[in-house]
Amino acid sequence: MAETFEIDRVDRIADILYGVAVADGLICYGPLGQRVGILPHYLGPHLEKVSRRAAERGEPIWSALVVGKETRRPHEGFYDLARRMRPEYENLGDDVLWQKERERCYAAAH
């Protein structure tokens, strides 16, 4: 039963991030965690599941839209994951990689 609940959370996170993309926005880890009942520092594995599933479906890496409150940028784990999932990002700087993936998110939602 716990696995079903986790999948439900992954689905909920994906839905929230799609809504953020529709608004051409970003969401901080804290508010996202509150919406799905997960402490912000435990979101990483869930965001990775959302991202992997989306990439397998040919969708953008939705976790590009989740940022830190102070930095207004994704945590380092996002960049590492994006480079593992998209070979074309291997030699890109963080800023360019993040911009490209945000644009993919926004384009997919419109």
Secondary structure, 3 states (H helix, E strand, C coil): CHHHHHHHHHHHHHHHHHHHHHCCCCEEHHHHHHHHCCCHHHCHHHHHHHHHHHHHCCCCCHHHHEECCCCCCCCHHHHHHHHHHCHHHCCCCHHHHHHHHHHHHHHHCC
